[in-house]
């Protein structure tokens, strides 16, 4: 078990080795998460680099080591959203993916789809659904932690999980029916 308290304290004290350790432990997971939110890989690397700059500048404000991991994801998410907004602003589009749904029951997503099919299907669902599905199923965050990362209520997270799974299932079933 990693002692996040010690790493956090060392990072807040400006210890470069502690920050390097934090980056080493989280770069892959955060990149994977960012890659689900950003359209192409070079942009995802840029967003990840901007994320680490924001982490470096803000880590002194993190007091509770138990909130370090959700905070890292929140910084990555906010950085990706800022990136997306700037792209949309340059393209003259409006982001319609951020619709808040009502609370709905959760159901288990049981499939025989391959990981490759699921990853491709994730690209065809809304960003808000892709966000919570990635955090829940691939990053193993709790509903409460996802709510902290996304800045929404736990009910909204549950709703987005329900409708995200439904949307992903529809995308995957359509792909299978066309093949």
VOLUMMAR-165154 format. One record per residue (C-alpha): residue number from 1; residue in one letter; x, y, z. Coordinates in steps of 0.05 Angstrom, whole numbers, plus 32768, in hexadecimal, padded with zeros to 4 digits. Layout:
<rs>
[r NUM "A" [X Y Z]]
...
</rs>
This chain:
<rs>
[r 1 "X" [8000 8000 8000]]
[r 2 "X" [801B 8043 7FEC]]
[r 3 "X" [8023 8076 8024]]
[r 4 "X" [8001 80B1 8002]]
[r 5 "X" [8009 80DB 8041]]
[r 6 "X" [8055 80D9 803B]]
[r 7 "X" [8056 80E5 7FF0]]
[r 8 "X" [8024 811E 7FF6]]
[r 9 "X" [804B 813F 802F]]
[r 10 "X" [808C 8139 8008]]
[r 11 "X" [806B 8156 7FC9]]
[r 12 "X" [8050 8191 7FF1]]
[r 13 "X" [8096 819C 800C]]
[r 14 "X" [80B0 81A2 7FC5]]
[r 15 "X" [80D4 815E 7FC3]]
[r 16 "X" [80E0 8151 7F78]]
[r 17 "X" [80EA 8106 7F83]]
[r 18 "X" [80A5 8100 7FA4]]
[r 19 "X" [8085 8124 7F69]]
[r 20 "X" [80AB 80F6 7F39]]
[r 21 "X" [8090 80BA 7F60]]
[r 22 "X" [8049 80D6 7F5D]]
[r 23 "X" [8050 80E0 7F12]]
[r 24 "X" [806E 809B 7F08]]
[r 25 "X" [8035 807A 7F2E]]
[r 26 "X" [7FFD 80A2 7F0E]]
[r 27 "X" [8013 80B6 7EC8]]
[r 28 "X" [7FF8 8077 7EA6]]
[r 29 "X" [7FB5 8077 7ECA]]
[r 30 "X" [7FAB 80C2 7EBF]]
[r 31 "X" [7FC0 80BD 7E76]]
[r 32 "X" [7F8E 8085 7E6B]]
[r 33 "X" [7F58 80AE 7E8C]]
[r 34 "X" [7F69 80ED 7E65]]
[r 35 "X" [7F6D 80C5 7E24]]
[r 36 "X" [7F23 80B3 7E2D]]
[r 37 "X" [7F12 80FE 7E33]]
[r 38 "X" [7F3F 811A 7DFC]]
[r 39 "X" [7F36 810B 7DB2]]
[r 40 "X" [7F7D 80FA 7D9E]]
[r 41 "X" [7FBC 80E0 7DBF]]
[r 42 "X" [7FEA 811C 7DB4]]
[r 43 "X" [7FB6 814A 7DD4]]
[r 44 "X" [7FAE 8118 7E0E]]
[r 45 "X" [7FF9 811C 7E1B]]
[r 46 "X" [7FF5 8168 7E1B]]
[r 47 "X" [7FBA 8165 7E4C]]
[r 48 "X" [7FE0 8135 7E79]]
[r 49 "X" [801C 8164 7E79]]
[r 50 "X" [7FEF 819F 7E8B]]
[r 51 "X" [7FD0 8173 7EC1]]
[r 52 "X" [8013 8167 7EE1]]
[r 53 "X" [8023 81B1 7EE0]]
[r 54 "X" [7FE1 81BE 7F03]]
[r 55 "X" [7FEF 8187 7F35]]
[r 56 "X" [8033 81A5 7F44]]
[r 57 "X" [8014 81E9 7F4E]]
[r 58 "X" [7FDA 81D1 7F78]]
[r 59 "X" [7FF3 8196 7FA1]]
[r 60 "X" [8002 81C3 7FDC]]
[r 61 "X" [7FB7 81CE 7FE5]]
[r 62 "X" [7FA9 8183 7FEE]]
[r 63 "X" [7FA6 8176 8038]]
[r 64 "X" [7F85 8132 803C]]
[r 65 "X" [7FAD 80F9 801C]]
[r 66 "X" [7F6D 80D2 8014]]
[r 67 "X" [7F55 8106 7FE2]]
[r 68 "X" [7F96 8106 7FBA]]
[r 69 "X" [7F7F 80D3 7F86]]
[r 70 "X" [7F3A 80F3 7F78]]
[r 71 "X" [7F5E 8136 7F75]]
[r 72 "X" [7F8F 811C 7F40]]
[r 73 "X" [7F55 8104 7F16]]
[r 74 "X" [7F2F 8145 7F20]]
[r 75 "X" [7F6C 816E 7F09]]
[r 76 "X" [7F73 8140 7ECC]]
[r 77 "X" [7F29 8145 7EBD]]
[r 78 "X" [7F27 8191 7EC3]]
[r 79 "X" [7F65 8198 7E98]]
[r 80 "X" [7F45 816B 7E62]]
[r 81 "X" [7F04 8192 7E66]]
[r 82 "X" [7F2A 81D4 7E5E]]
[r 83 "X" [7F4E 81B7 7E22]]
[r 84 "X" [7F0D 819F 7E03]]
[r 85 "X" [7EEC 81E3 7E0F]]
[r 86 "X" [7F25 8208 7DEE]]
[r 87 "X" [7F21 81D9 7DB2]]
[r 88 "X" [7ED6 81E2 7DAD]]
[r 89 "X" [7EDD 822D 7DB4]]
[r 90 "X" [7F0F 822E 7D7B]]
[r 91 "X" [7EE1 8202 7D51]]
[r 92 "X" [7EA3 822B 7D64]]
[r 93 "X" [7E7E 81F0 7D83]]
[r 94 "X" [7E56 81E9 7DC2]]
[r 95 "X" [7E62 81AF 7DF2]]
[r 96 "X" [7E1F 818B 7DF8]]
[r 97 "X" [7E3C 814E 7E1C]]
[r 98 "X" [7E35 816B 7E62]]
[r 99 "X" [7DEC 815A 7E6D]]
[r 100 "X" [7DD9 8148 7EB4]]
[r 101 "X" [7DA9 810C 7EB8]]
[r 102 "X" [7D7B 80F8 7EF0]]
[r 103 "X" [7D8B 80C0 7F20]]
[r 104 "X" [7D80 807A 7F05]]
[r 105 "X" [7D8C 8033 7F1C]]
[r 106 "X" [7DD0 8013 7F11]]
[r 107 "X" [7DD6 7FD2 7EEB]]
[r 108 "X" [7E12 7FA6 7EDD]]
[r 109 "X" [7E30 7FA9 7E98]]
[r 110 "X" [7E3C 7F61 7E85]]
[r 111 "X" [7E58 7F57 7E40]]
[r 112 "X" [7E80 7F2A 7E13]]
[r 113 "X" [7E9F 7F66 7DF0]]
[r 114 "X" [7EEA 7F6A 7DE9]]
[r 115 "X" [7F11 7FA1 7E0B]]
[r 116 "X" [7F21 7FBE 7DC6]]
[r 117 "X" [7ED8 7FC2 7DB4]]
[r 118 "X" [7EC7 7FE3 7DF6]]
[r 119 "X" [7EFF 8016 7DEE]]
[r 120 "X" [7EE9 8028 7DA8]]
[r 121 "X" [7EA1 802C 7DBF]]
[r 122 "X" [7EB5 805C 7DF7]]
[r 123 "X" [7EC8 808E 7DC2]]
[r 124 "X" [7E80 808F 7DA8]]
[r 125 "X" [7E5D 80A1 7DEA]]
[r 126 "X" [7E58 80E6 7E0A]]
[r 127 "X" [7E94 8102 7E30]]
[r 128 "X" [7E6E 8104 7E72]]
[r 129 "X" [7E5C 80BA 7E6C]]
[r 130 "X" [7EA1 80A6 7E54]]
[r 131 "X" [7EBE 80CC 7E90]]
[r 132 "X" [7E97 80A8 7EC6]]
[r 133 "X" [7E9D 8063 7EA5]]
[r 134 "X" [7EE8 806B 7EA0]]
[r 135 "X" [7EEF 8081 7EE9]]
[r 136 "X" [7EC0 804B 7F03]]
[r 137 "X" [7ED3 800D 7EDA]]
[r 138 "X" [7F1A 801B 7EC5]]
[r 139 "X" [7F36 8046 7EFD]]
[r 140 "X" [7F0D 8024 7F35]]
[r 141 "X" [7EF6 8065 7F56]]
[r 142 "X" [7EB9 8063 7F83]]
[r 143 "X" [7E79 8089 7F74]]
[r 144 "X" [7E8C 80BC 7FA9]]
[r 145 "X" [7ED2 80C5 7F8C]]
[r 146 "X" [7EB6 80CD 7F46]]
[r 147 "X" [7E86 8102 7F60]]
[r 148 "X" [7EC1 8128 7F7E]]
[r 149 "X" [7EE8 8123 7F3D]]
[r 150 "X" [7EAE 8137 7F10]]
[r 151 "X" [7E93 816C 7F40]]
[r 152 "X" [7E4D 814F 7F3D]]
[r 153 "X" [7E1F 812B 7F6E]]
[r 154 "X" [7E24 80E0 7F7B]]
[r 155 "X" [7DDF 80D9 7F5C]]
[r 156 "X" [7DF7 80F9 7F1C]]
[r 157 "X" [7E32 80C9 7F1B]]
[r 158 "X" [7E03 808E 7F22]]
[r 159 "X" [7DD7 80A9 7EEC]]
[r 160 "X" [7E11 80B4 7EBD]]
[r 161 "X" [7E2A 806E 7ECB]]
[r 162 "X" [7DE6 8051 7EBB]]
[r 163 "X" [7DDB 8078 7E7B]]
[r 164 "X" [7E24 8072 7E67]]
[r 165 "X" [7E21 8026 7E6C]]
[r 166 "X" [7DE0 8027 7E45]]
[r 167 "X" [7DFE 8054 7E0F]]
[r 168 "X" [7E3D 802A 7E0B]]
[r 169 "X" [7E14 7FEA 7E05]]
[r 170 "X" [7DEC 8009 7DCC]]
[r 171 "X" [7E2B 801E 7DA7]]
[r 172 "X" [7E4A 7FDA 7DAF]]
[r 173 "X" [7E0B 7FB5 7D9A]]
[r 174 "X" [7E06 7FE2 7D5C]]
[r 175 "X" [7E4E 7FD2 7D49]]
[r 176 "X" [7E42 7F88 7D51]]
[r 177 "X" [7E01 7F8A 7D29]]
[r 178 "X" [7E24 7FAC 7CEF]]
[r 179 "X" [7E5C 7F78 7CEC]]
</rs>
